[in-house]
């Protein structure tokens, strides 16, 4: 299989394998709920016949640069492990990541970064930057921090946090050691799971000075593998139904049942699924306010996530879902309030950044790479629409049926094996990020690929 750069130059030669073996104890693709990838019968890139790493990349990625980045990550390995475990032991829900905020900002400040706490009006967002010499390009990195309510770090954001820190430290060392002008910006981004922290930071200018931005995310799947596939676009909708209470036995006709409206909306969406495309998703939960059997419920609340492969498809699908909510209100004489949050866009992986990363993890670290998409979503998708960006996924070992958003994955995210996988990906991301700052020709291809995609998508 030949992959080409934006200029048509072959940058990867790989043999595509059809994998049908299942490894004991490792779960495979469940596109409904997690970042699992490298599934049965998925296309995996193998690198057995690739030339060695130093022959394929820019002359700027010399053995000395490679040594600097790998040595830096290795030097901080135990510190990063301690940060990861500390965050894992103190899980915090969206916009409440105060412990992680204080821990990470203090760490970055102590290692020579200029730190801005409570960045752009978000209490738990932060920015750490380092500038070497004047001018140069700016590489951005993201560290996520939030956990899942009642489940802890079941999406491995403790690993994302330390990967961002590790990449930033490695790039700082590389710029200094090899005297390359440039800036490293690490953003601590809260509330990925539900609050759209990156969307808010993007709207407030948090990414405006970055030339490119990178991060990574753990998932379940075939061991020692990564994925450069996309994620789905997603929109969260909160629905409130307002009725009128009454005695359910003595005078039910005097009531307007908000619970009925919610159940009718739920049923309508279940019927809608018959006409949904296979790669679309809609799922929600229902709650009430002091419900008891002998009182007609006067209030019901629902929270839904609507997903589609692209932002364009999402817009059309959301309208169909909203019709179900409106129709239920009409049928039950309830009032309805829809609170539609800013959408998460689908993930557009910059092809030049992706190709460089795939080269490195394959030939240097022996990792396979999948191109499979996942039905999960991330607010980093919005970042990829604004500037050249890259968000690979990588596997950590888990128990069977222990993918993202399960207690088993929370346990796995604290394992030594998960940390080791994170450090390999951190090194590869740092090497790719260094090329953004140091290699003008490489960055021109990165920017060219982004501009070409934007022109086609607009």
C-alpha positions in Angstrom: 0.0 0.0 0.0 1.4 3.4 -1.0 0.5 6.5 0.9 1.4 9.8 -0.7 2.0 13.3 0.7 0.2 16.4 -0.5 2.7 16.7 -3.3 2.3 13.1 -4.4 5.6 11.8 -3.0 5.5 8.3 -1.6 6.2 8.5 2.1 5.1 5.1 3.3 5.3 1.7 1.8 3.4 -0.9 3.9 1.9 -4.3 3.6 -1.8 -4.4 4.5 -2.7 -7.4 6.6 -6.2 -8.7 7.3 -6.1 -9.7 10.9 -8.4 -12.4 12.1 -6.6 -13.6 15.2 -7.9 -12.7 18.6 -5.5 -12.3 21.5 -6.6 -13.6 24.9 -7.8 -10.9 27.2 -7.9 -8.1 24.6 -11.3 -6.6 23.5 -11.9 -5.6 19.9 -13.9 -2.9 18.1 -17.1 -1.8 19.7 -17.9 1.3 17.7 -20.9 2.2 19.8 -19.2 3.3 22.9 -15.4 3.6 23.0 -12.1 4.2 21.3 -11.4 0.5 20.6 -9.8 -0.2 17.2 -7.6 -2.7 15.4 -10.6 -5.0 15.3 -11.1 -8.4 13.7 -10.7 -8.1 9.9 -9.6 -4.5 10.1 -6.8 -3.1 7.9 -3.6 -2.9 9.7 -0.3 -1.4 8.4 2.8 -3.6 8.9 6.3 -2.1 8.7 8.5 -5.2 8.3 9.8 -4.1 4.9 10.2 -0.3 5.7 13.7 1.2 5.4 15.2 2.4 8.7 13.9 5.4 10.4 16.9 7.7 9.8 16.7 7.2 6.0 13.1 8.2 5.6 12.8 11.4 7.5 14.2 14.9 7.2 17.9 15.4 7.8 16.8 17.5 10.8 15.7 14.4 12.5 19.2 13.2 13.0 20.4 10.6 15.5 21.2 13.4 17.9 17.6 14.8 17.8 16.2 11.3 18.3 18.5 10.8 21.2 17.6 14.1 22.8 13.8 13.4 22.6 14.0 9.8 23.7 16.5 10.6 26.5 14.2 13.4 27.8 11.1 11.3 27.9 13.1 8.5 29.6 14.6 10.9 32.1 11.1 12.1 33.2 9.6 8.6 33.0 9.2 8.1 36.8 8.0 11.7 37.3 5.4 11.3 34.6 4.3 8.0 36.1 3.8 9.7 39.4 1.7 12.5 37.8 -0.4 9.9 36.1 -1.1 7.9 39.2 -1.8 11.0 41.2 -4.4 12.2 38.7 -5.8 8.7 38.5 -6.2 8.6 42.3 -8.0 11.9 42.3 -10.7 11.6 39.5 -12.5 14.9 38.9 -15.6 15.5 36.8 -15.8 18.1 34.0 -14.8 21.7 34.9 -13.9 20.4 38.4 -10.4 19.3 37.7 -8.9 21.5 40.4 -6.4 18.9 41.7 -5.1 18.1 38.2 -4.9 21.8 37.4 -2.8 22.6 40.4 -0.6 19.5 40.1 0.2 20.0 36.4 0.7 23.8 36.5 3.1 23.5 39.4 5.0 20.8 37.6 5.3 22.7 34.3 6.3 25.9 36.1 9.0 24.1 38.0 10.4 22.9 34.6 10.9 26.2 33.0 7.5 26.9 31.4 5.6 30.2 31.7 2.3 29.1 33.1 -1.1 30.8 32.9 -3.6 29.3 35.4 -7.4 29.5 35.0 -6.8 30.1 31.3 -9.3 32.3 29.3 -11.9 32.3 32.1 -12.1 28.6 32.6 -11.3 27.7 36.2 -9.5 24.5 35.4 -7.9 25.3 32.1 -4.3 26.3 31.9 -1.5 27.2 29.4 2.2 26.4 29.7 4.5 27.8 27.1 8.2 27.9 26.3 9.9 30.0 23.7 13.5 29.4 22.5 15.1 32.3 20.6 13.0 34.7 18.6 10.5 33.7 15.9 10.0 30.2 14.7 6.8 28.1 14.6 4.5 27.2 17.4 3.6 23.6 18.1 0.6 23.1 20.4 -0.2 20.1 22.6 -3.2 19.2 24.6 -3.4 17.5 28.1 -6.9 16.3 29.1 -7.7 15.9 32.8 -11.4 15.0 33.4 -12.8 11.7 34.6 -16.2 10.1 34.3 -18.7 10.5 37.0 -18.9 7.5 39.2 -16.3 5.6 37.2 -13.1 7.4 37.6 -10.5 7.6 34.8 -12.3 5.1 32.6 -11.2 6.9 29.5 -7.6 7.2 30.5 -7.3 11.0 30.6 -4.5 10.6 33.2 -2.5 9.1 30.4 -3.4 11.9 28.0 -2.3 14.4 30.6 1.1 13.0 31.0 1.7 12.4 27.3 1.1 16.1 26.7 3.5 17.0 29.5 6.1 14.5 28.1 5.8 15.9 24.6 6.2 19.4 25.8 9.3 18.6 27.9 10.9 16.7 25.0 10.3 19.5 22.5 11.7 22.1 25.0 14.8 20.0 25.3 15.1 19.5 21.6 14.7 23.2 20.7 17.4 24.2 23.3 19.8 21.4 22.6 19.7 21.9 18.8 19.2 25.6 18.9 16.0 25.7 16.9 13.8 28.8 17.2 10.2 28.0 18.2 7.5 27.9 20.8 5.9 25.0 22.6 2.4 25.5 24.0 0.8 22.9 26.2 -2.9 23.5 27.0 -4.6 21.8 29.9 -8.1 21.3 28.5 -11.0 20.5 30.9 -14.3 18.8 30.3 -13.7 16.7 27.1 -16.2 14.1 28.1 -19.3 16.4 28.2 -18.5 20.1 28.5 -16.5 20.8 25.3 -13.6 22.5 27.0 -11.6 22.7 23.8 -14.5 24.2 21.9 -14.7 27.0 24.5 -10.9 27.6 24.4 -11.0 27.6 20.6 -13.8 30.2 20.5 -11.9 32.3 23.0 -8.6 32.3 21.0 -6.7 29.6 22.9 -5.4 28.0 19.7 -4.9 31.1 17.5 -1.1 31.3 17.7 -0.5 27.6 17.0 0.8 26.4 13.7 -0.2 22.8 14.4 -1.6 20.9 17.4 -1.1 17.3 18.5 -2.3 15.0 21.3 -3.2 11.3 21.7 -5.8 9.1 23.3 -5.7 5.5 24.8 -8.2 2.8 23.8 -8.7 -0.9 23.8 -7.7 -3.2 20.9 -4.8 -5.2 19.5 -1.8 -4.7 21.6 1.1 -2.5 20.5 -1.0 -0.7 17.9 -2.2 2.8 17.1 -5.0 4.2 15.0 -5.1 7.3 12.8 -8.8 7.0 11.9 -11.5 9.6 12.4 -14.2 10.0 15.1 -17.8 10.9 14.7 -19.3 14.3 15.0 -21.5 14.7 18.1 -24.1 17.1 19.5 -25.4 17.0 23.1 -29.0 18.0 23.6 -30.7 18.6 27.0 -34.5 18.4 26.9 -36.8 19.7 29.6 -40.5 18.9 29.7 -42.8 21.1 31.8 -46.3 19.9 32.8 -48.7 20.3 35.7 -48.9 18.2 38.8 -52.2 16.6 40.1 -53.3 13.8 42.3 -52.8 10.7 40.1 -55.8 8.9 41.7 -58.3 11.6 42.6 -57.9 14.0 39.6 -55.4 12.8 37.0 -57.3 14.8 34.3 -56.1 18.0 36.0 -52.5 17.1 35.4 -50.2 17.4 32.4 -47.7 14.6 32.5 -44.1 15.5 31.7 -43.0 11.9 32.3 -45.3 10.8 29.5 -43.7 13.4 27.2 -40.3 12.1 28.0 -41.3 8.4 27.4 -43.1 9.3 24.2 -39.9 11.1 23.0 -37.8 8.1 23.9 -40.2 5.8 22.0 -40.2 8.1 19.0 -36.4 8.0 18.8 -36.5 4.2 19.1 -38.8 4.1 16.1 -36.5 6.6 14.3 -33.7 4.0 14.6 -35.4 1.9 11.9 -34.6 4.6 9.4 -31.2 5.6 10.8 -28.0 4.8 8.8 -25.8 2.1 10.4 -23.1 4.6 11.2 -25.4 7.1 13.0 -26.0 7.0 16.8 -28.5 8.5 19.2 -28.6 7.6 23.0 -29.9 9.3 26.0 -31.0 9.1 29.7 -34.0 10.3 31.6 -34.4 11.8 35.1 -37.2 13.4 37.0 -37.9 15.6 40.0 -39.3 14.0 43.1 -41.4 11.4 41.2 -43.8 9.4 43.2 -46.6 7.1 41.9 -49.6 9.2 43.2 -48.5 12.5 41.7 -48.6 13.4 38.0 -45.0 14.4 37.2 -44.8 18.0 36.3 -41.1 17.9 35.2 -38.9 15.6 33.2 -35.4 16.0 31.9 -33.5 14.1 29.2 -29.9 14.3 28.0 -29.1 12.9 24.6 -26.0 12.5 22.4 -26.5 12.5 18.7 -23.7 11.3 16.4 -22.9 11.0 12.7 -19.8 10.4 10.7 -19.5 14.0 9.5 -20.6 17.4 10.8 -22.8 17.9 7.7 -24.6 14.6 8.3 -24.9 15.5 12.0 -26.8 18.7 11.2 -29.4 16.9 9.3 -29.7 14.0 11.8 -30.1 16.4 14.7 -33.2 18.0 13.1 -34.9 14.6 13.0 -34.1 13.9 16.6 -35.4 17.4 17.6 -38.7 16.7 15.8 -39.2 13.7 18.2 -38.9 16.0 21.2 -41.2 18.6 19.8 -43.8 16.0 18.7 -43.9 14.5 22.2 -44.6 17.9 23.8 -47.4 18.5 21.3 -48.9 15.1 21.9 -49.0 15.5 25.7 -49.7 19.3 25.9 -46.4 19.9 27.7 -44.0 22.7 27.2 -40.5 21.8 26.0 -37.2 23.5 26.2 -34.3 22.3 24.1 -30.7 23.2 25.1 -28.5 22.3 22.2 -24.8 22.4 23.0 -22.0 23.3 20.5 -21.3 20.3 18.4 -18.1 18.2 18.5 -16.9 18.0 14.9 -15.6 14.9 13.3 -11.8 14.4 13.6 -9.9 15.5 10.5 -6.4 14.0 10.8 -3.8 16.0 9.0 -2.4 13.5 6.5 1.2 14.7 6.6 1.4 14.7 10.4 -0.3 11.3 10.4 2.1 9.8 7.8 5.1 11.0 9.7 3.8 9.6 13.0 3.0 6.3 11.4 6.6 6.1 10.0 8.0 6.6 13.4 5.9 4.3 15.5 6.2 1.6 12.9 9.8 1.6 12.2 11.2 2.9 15.4 8.9 1.4 18.0 7.4 -1.6 16.1 3.8 -0.6 16.4 1.1 -1.5 13.9 -1.3 1.2 12.8 -5.0 1.0 11.9 -6.9 3.4 9.7 -10.3 2.4 11.2 -12.7 5.1 12.3 -14.4 4.9 15.7 -17.9 6.0 16.7 -16.6 7.8 19.7 -16.3 11.6 19.6 -13.9 14.3 20.9 -13.9 18.0 21.1 -10.5 17.9 19.5 -12.4 17.5 16.3 -13.2 21.2 16.4 -9.5 22.0 16.7 -8.8 19.9 13.5 -11.2 22.1 11.6 -9.3 25.3 12.7 -5.7 24.4 12.1 -3.5 21.4 11.1 -3.9 18.9 13.9 -3.4 15.2 14.7 -4.9 12.9 17.3 -3.8 9.3 17.1 -5.3 6.6 19.4 -3.2 3.9 20.9 -4.0 0.6 22.7 -3.4 -0.3 26.3 -4.1 -3.9 27.7 -7.5 -4.4 29.1 -9.7 -7.2 30.4 -12.3 -8.7 28.0 -15.2 -6.3 27.5 -13.1 -3.7 29.3 -13.0 -0.9 26.7 -13.3 2.8 27.3 -16.0 4.0 29.8 -15.9 0.8 31.8 -14.5 0.1 35.3 -12.0 -2.3 33.8 -10.6 0.4 31.6 -10.2 2.7 34.6 -8.2 -0.1 36.2 -6.1 -0.6 33.1 -5.3 3.2 32.8 -3.2 2.9 36.0 -1.2 -0.1 34.8 2.5 -0.1 34.2 1.9 -1.5 30.7 -0.5 1.4 29.9 2.2 3.8 31.0 4.8 2.2 28.8 2.6 2.3 25.7 1.9 6.0 26.5 5.6 6.8 26.6 6.3 5.2 23.2 3.5 7.3 21.6 4.8 10.3 23.5 8.2 9.9 21.9 6.7 9.5 18.4 4.5 12.5 18.8 7.4 14.6 20.0 9.5 13.6 17.0 6.6 14.6 14.7 6.1 17.9 16.6 9.8 18.7 16.3 9.6 18.6 12.5 6.8 21.2 12.6 9.2 23.6 14.4 12.4 22.7 12.7 11.6 21.6 9.1 10.2 24.4 6.9 9.5 22.0 4.0 7.7 19.6 6.2 5.5 22.3 7.7 4.7 23.6 4.2 3.4 20.2 3.4 1.4 20.1 6.6 -0.1 23.5 5.9 -0.7 22.7 2.3 -2.6 19.5 3.1 -4.8 21.4 5.6 -5.5 24.2 3.2 -6.4 21.8 0.4 -8.8 19.9 2.6 -10.4 23.2 3.8 -10.9 24.4 0.3 -12.7 21.1 -0.6 -14.8 21.0 2.6 -16.0 24.7 2.5 
